[in-house]
Amino acid sequence: MSRTILAAAVAIALAGALGGCSAFQIQDSYGNRYGGWYEHGDQYRYQLAVCERETGAVSIAPAERPGYMRQCMWRHGVPRDNTTSAAGT
């Protein structure tokens, strides 16, 4: 019985550790993610709001918007190595 409880506790802790990374990231409407373990994405909320408005205001083809959004975030101070590109871009 105690082995079952221990195994369940380990499984829950492991799932929390693996899923915890997403707690430190924010995502834009195009699928790009910003933030990580050391620089949490919450500190980029202002840049995300500014770039979402800017990207929506310019006339860019929908396929190019994820890249434009990343460029905008980088221009506003988000480090390039703290960005995960959207799938397929």
N, C-alpha and C positions, 0 to 999 in steps of 0.2 A: 504494500500500500504506500509506503513512504517513497519507494522508487518511482511510483507513478506520479506522485505529487512533485517530486524533485524534477522529473522529466518534463512535466507540464510547466513548472516554473522556469526551467531553462528555455523551453520553447517560447514561452511568452516574452522572456527577456531578449532572446535572439530576434524575434519578430519586431519588438520595439526598437532594437538597435538598428536593424536593417531599414525599417520604415522611418526612423528618426531623421534621416537625411532630408526627406521632403519637408520636414518641419522647419528647416533652416533656409528653404528656398522659396522664392516667389516666381510666378509664371505669368507671362504676358498673354494676350489673347491670340497670339500666333504660335504658341507652343514653346517659346524660348524660356529657359529657366535661369534665374540669377541667384547667386548666393552659394554658401557651402558651410562646412563645419566651422571655419574660422572667421569668415565674414558673412554673417547672416543676411539673407535677402531682405529682411525687414528694413534694413537701413537704406534700401534702394526704392522705397515706396514713392518718394517724391519724384525721382527720375522716371520711374515707371509711369506715373500719371502724366508727366510732361510729355514723354515720348509717345504714349498712347494717343494723346490729343494731336501731337505733331504728325504722327503717322496717318491718322485718320483724316487730317486736313489736306494732305498733299495728294496729288493725283499720281499714284504709283500702281502698277499692275499687281493684282492680288498675290501672284506667285513671288514677287519681289519684296513684299511687305515684311516677312520675317527677317530678312537680311537688313532691310532699312531700319527696322526696330532695334536690332543688335547694334548697328552703327550709331544710332541715336543714343542708346544707353551708354556706349563707350565714350561718345562725345561729352556726355554729362557726368563722367567720372566713374562708371562701373568698370572694374578691371576686366580685361579680355579673358584672363585665366579663371574668372569667377562666373563664366557664362556657359551654359549648356545649350547648344543649338537645337532648334525644333527638328523633329525627325524628318528626314528627306530634304533638308536644306543645307 
